[in-house]
Amino acid sequence: MAKPPSRHRARWRHEVASFGYALQGIGEALKSEPHLRFHALATVAAVALGAWLQLPRYDWALVVLAIGAVWTAELMNTAVESIVDLVSPDFHVLAGRAKDVAAGAVLLASLAAVVVGLLVFGPPLWAKLLPLL
């Protein structure tokens, strides 16, 4: 007779499944959100540029944090928009405000990421390109 799964094993399976749901959510957002696909392309470009410039570890940390902040803000914006559309299919001032504020969070995270990109990528990029000019 087989032993019933222990609580520890059942809890572990639940945790593993939650990662799958999170990845599924990111995949769904990538399929449905053009802005997130743009951020995905920007992520690939930033990683490629960082590899080409051979960024030091601390610069990589800043780039990864900036990318993570933008992705997090964009995913939260998508979640807010979905919930607002569910509970308020018709126009409502507060629904519009919630969507605008969530979009503002994405804008701020994106602007901060651009500043980080300029500060991190700017000097080594300039140093590599200056001799070519």
CORDA-V830659 format. One record per pair of residues at least 12 apart in sequence whose ideal C-beta (glycine too) atoms are under 10 Angstrom apart, sorted by the first residue. I is the first residue (numbers start at 1). J is the second residue. If there is no record, write none. Layout:
i->(I/I)
j->(J/J)
//
This chain:
i->(22/25/25/25/26/26/26/26/28/28/29/29/29/29/29/29/29/30/30/32/32/33/33/33/33/33/35/35/35/35/35/35/35/36/36/36/36/36/36/36/38/38/39/39/39/39/39/39/39/39/39/39/40/40/42/42/42/42/42/42/43/43/43/43/43/43/43/43/45/46/46/46/46/46/46/46/46/46/47/47/47/47/49/49/49/49/49/49/50/50/50/50/50/50/52/52/52/52/53/53/53/53/53/53/53/54/54/55/55/55/56/56/58/59/59/59/59/59/59/60/61/62/62/62/62/62/63/63/63/63/63/65/65/65/66/66/66/66/66/66/66/66/66/66/67/67/67/67/68/68/69/69/69/69/69/69/69/69/70/70/70/70/70/70/70/70/70/71/71/71/72/72/72/73/73/73/73/73/73/73/73/73/73/73/74/74/74/74/74/74/75/76/76/76/76/77/77/77/77/77/77/77/77/77/78/78/79/80/80/80/80/80/80/80/81/81/81/81/81/83/83/83/84/84/84/84/84/85)
j->(75/75/78/79/40/71/75/78/78/82/71/74/75/77/78/79/82/75/78/78/82/74/75/77/78/81/70/74/77/78/103/106/110/70/71/74/75/77/78/106/74/110/67/70/71/73/74/75/106/109/110/113/71/74/67/70/110/113/114/117/63/64/66/67/68/70/71/113/117/63/64/66/67/113/116/117/120/121/60/63/64/67/63/117/120/121/124/125/63/64/117/120/121/124/121/124/125/128/120/121/123/124/125/127/128/124/128/120/121/124/120/124/120/116/119/120/121/123/124/120/120/113/116/117/119/120/113/116/117/120/121/112/113/116/109/110/112/113/114/115/116/117/119/120/109/113/116/117/109/113/105/106/108/109/110/112/113/116/106/108/109/110/111/112/113/114/116/106/109/113/105/106/109/102/103/104/105/106/107/108/109/110/112/113/102/103/105/106/109/110/106/102/105/106/109/99/101/102/103/104/105/106/107/109/102/106/102/95/98/99/101/102/103/105/95/98/99/102/103/95/98/102/96/97/98/99/102/99)
//
